[in-house]
Amino acid sequence: MRFLVITDLHQKTSALGWINAEIKEYSPDAVLFLGDITDFGTSEDAVGILESIDSEVYAIPGNCDPLDLPERIKGVCHSMHGECTEIGGMHLAAVGGSNPTIFDTPFELSEENLYSMLRPISKNGMILMTHAPAHGRLDTIPSGLNVGSTGIRRIVDEFSPVLALSGHIHEAIGAVRFGDTLFVNPGPARDGRSALVTLDGGAASAELLGPLSR
């Protein structure tokens, strides 16, 4: 099972060309879109972007997306905010938005809310799909501070997902393993970045893609 993972497009619609080219080249089972589809835009903006992607899409909002986005995108993709599903025999649980930031962006949630939304839909060994990273996991900003979510980190520690996908922190691009979990931040799609994630027999691997890889 293979996924193309994108995040933080921030309404840069010119990126849809290379996204669809990667879909054609790699034939992923689905695209996992980790939020910030818009840049403080409308849900109609998000719908237009999502329906232009030539693949089945599972999507969550980012902190820069409008609050009505999860409901409004249901007609064009799998809207996964606070939801879970089975995909290719794997349990996928997701929540969008972010923990509180200093910027007071539209889609911010308390740490307790993030935890309480994920707790009842989580399973051991799942795929975890969030916009914000778990605290201490691909969450370092240029100042050196770790700004990830403590609520999401609690979920990671309790359920040991095989794969934890996040965006939000544009500088914290990477694929790193801690314990049984592979953490992946593909980097912002607005800068031409994505990741190809493969799950084979319960083992996860990731290839980071960018402008130089095309």
SULQUIQUI-V314842 format. One record per residue. N is the residue number from 1. NEAR is the number of other ideal C-beta (glycine too) atoms within 12 Angstrom. D_LAST is the distance of its C-alpha to the last C-alpha in Angstrom with 2 decimals. Layout:
N,NEAR,D_LAST
N,NEAR,D_LAST
This chain:
1,27,22.03
2,28,18.48
3,40,17.43
4,43,14.45
5,51,15.78
6,54,15.43
7,49,17.97
8,42,19.20
9,44,17.78
10,31,20.99
11,28,21.19
12,25,18.19
13,25,18.05
14,17,15.45
15,31,12.88
16,30,14.13
17,18,12.10
18,29,8.66
19,38,10.90
20,24,12.50
21,21,9.57
22,35,8.77
23,28,12.54
24,15,12.78
25,19,10.44
26,28,12.02
27,18,15.40
28,35,16.47
29,26,20.20
30,33,19.84
31,43,18.02
32,49,19.78
33,51,19.90
34,52,21.65
35,52,23.12
36,43,23.24
37,56,22.20
38,38,24.32
39,26,25.34
40,24,29.07
41,27,28.83
42,22,30.71
43,29,30.35
44,20,30.14
45,28,27.00
46,45,25.54
47,29,26.74
48,22,25.03
49,39,21.64
50,39,22.15
51,23,23.46
52,25,20.40
53,38,18.19
54,22,18.23
55,33,19.28
56,24,22.21
57,39,21.90
58,41,23.90
59,46,24.21
60,51,26.28
61,48,27.17
62,49,26.33
63,43,28.96
64,39,27.97
65,47,28.48
66,31,31.93
67,24,34.42
68,22,34.81
69,40,31.17
70,32,31.67
71,18,34.38
72,28,32.92
73,36,29.56
74,22,31.36
75,17,31.37
76,25,27.62
77,31,26.38
78,28,27.87
79,33,29.19
80,38,29.41
81,40,31.11
82,28,33.99
83,28,33.43
84,29,32.78
85,24,31.94
86,17,31.40
87,28,28.07
88,23,27.71
89,17,30.83
90,34,29.60
91,26,31.22
92,38,29.01
93,41,30.66
94,43,29.34
95,46,30.49
96,50,28.96
97,42,30.08
98,44,30.66
99,37,33.57
100,23,35.49
101,25,33.87
102,13,35.55
103,14,33.99
104,12,35.90
105,28,32.97
106,27,33.78
107,37,32.77
108,27,34.23
109,33,36.28
110,16,38.74
111,27,37.99
112,17,40.75
113,25,39.37
114,42,35.91
115,31,37.72
116,19,40.20
117,30,37.63
118,42,35.65
119,23,38.64
120,15,40.08
121,27,36.82
122,35,35.55
123,23,35.95
124,20,35.62
125,27,32.30
126,35,30.58
127,45,27.10
128,49,27.59
129,52,25.53
130,57,26.44
131,49,25.22
132,55,27.08
133,47,26.77
134,45,29.78
135,31,31.78
136,26,30.82
137,38,27.51
138,44,24.36
139,37,26.60
140,23,27.23
141,18,27.15
142,10,27.28
143,10,31.07
144,10,30.93
145,16,32.35
146,21,31.40
147,34,31.35
148,37,30.35
149,43,32.71
150,26,35.75
151,32,36.35
152,49,33.00
153,34,33.63
154,24,36.96
155,40,35.30
156,43,32.92
157,24,35.94
158,22,38.05
159,31,35.72
160,25,33.23
161,42,30.25
162,36,28.00
163,44,25.02
164,53,25.16
165,52,22.34
166,58,22.60
167,52,21.10
168,47,23.40
169,41,23.23
170,30,20.18
171,23,20.63
172,34,21.19
173,33,17.70
174,28,18.08
175,30,19.16
176,25,22.74
177,21,25.63
178,22,29.16
179,17,31.70
180,20,30.71
181,36,27.99
182,35,24.25
183,42,23.35
184,48,19.83
185,42,18.71
186,46,15.02
187,34,15.44
188,35,15.78
189,44,13.67
190,31,15.12
191,25,13.07
192,28,9.71
193,38,10.39
194,47,11.21
195,42,12.47
196,32,13.06
197,41,16.78
198,27,18.94
199,33,22.73
200,15,24.70
201,12,28.45
202,22,28.46
203,18,26.07
204,34,22.91
205,22,19.71
206,34,16.45
207,24,12.91
208,26,11.52
209,32,7.92
210,22,6.95
211,17,5.64
212,9,5.55
213,19,3.80
214,16,0.00
